[in-house]
Amino acid sequence: MIWQEKRVLLIILGVLLLGNGIFFFTYRVQYEARLEGLNARLAEAQAHLDRARVKRVAAQNELRAYDQVRADLLTLYDKKWATQAERFTSLINSVKKLASDSHLEQPKVYSFSRTEDASTKEAGGIGTSIVGINFTVRGTYQQLRELINRLELSNQFVMIDSIHLGAGSGADTALTLSLRLKTIFREPPKETQTASRQL
């Protein structure tokens, strides 16, 4: 018979077939294990990417908030805390207008005091000076309250430091209000001060 004559060949083919079967199943198991490992790595990489995205969004929000604070500080520094030369006249005009809008007699005399904060300048800080403005107005209680309210709501960077209220004498029913206001001016850089002195 043919199978007896070709027994050796058939045995070789059977051994090869068995070897191929074993190799196929082993390779498939290893392939599945590798595939599972790759899927696990992919899931880990995706989770890492998601965490990185969340951190990036948080960092962008933090940067946006920082930029907003920086812009607000620059506005405060350049406009509200402008130098005395830049803001003093407009401040006095604003105080006069507030007194006028409150229907009070215009102050006849203003007195000023100035204190420099040398500690911040020496420490490399901004360098500021505090200016006090003293004046007296006369009017009714409602007019005086209106002036104080207007000063507190004013766009000018000004603080009420002290208030003294006095009553009129005799038939005079008008009240006298002595106010001390404080404001802060930034000092110009030393180069600007030197140049202005030389001019």
Sequence and secondary structure as in RCSB ss.txt:
>XXXX:A:sequence
MIWQEKRVLLIILGVLLLGNGIFFFTYRVQYEARLEGLNARLAEAQAHLDRARVKRVAAQNELRAYDQVRADLLT
LYDKKWATQAERFTSLINSVKKLASDSHLEQPKVYSFSRTEDASTKEAGGIGTSIVGINFTVRGTYQQLRELINR
LELSNQFVMIDSIHLGAGSGADTALTLSLRLKTIFREPPKETQTASRQL
>XXXX:A:secstr
 HHHHTHHHHHHHHHHHHHHHHHHHHHHHHHHHHHHHHHHHHHHHHHHHHHHHHHHHHHHHHHHHHHHHHHHHHH
IIIIIT  HHHHHHHHHHHHHHHHHHTT    S EEEEEEEEHHHHHTTS  EEEEEEEEEEEE HHHHHHHHHH
HHH SS  EEEEEEEE   TT   EEEEEEEEEEEE   HHHHHHHHH 
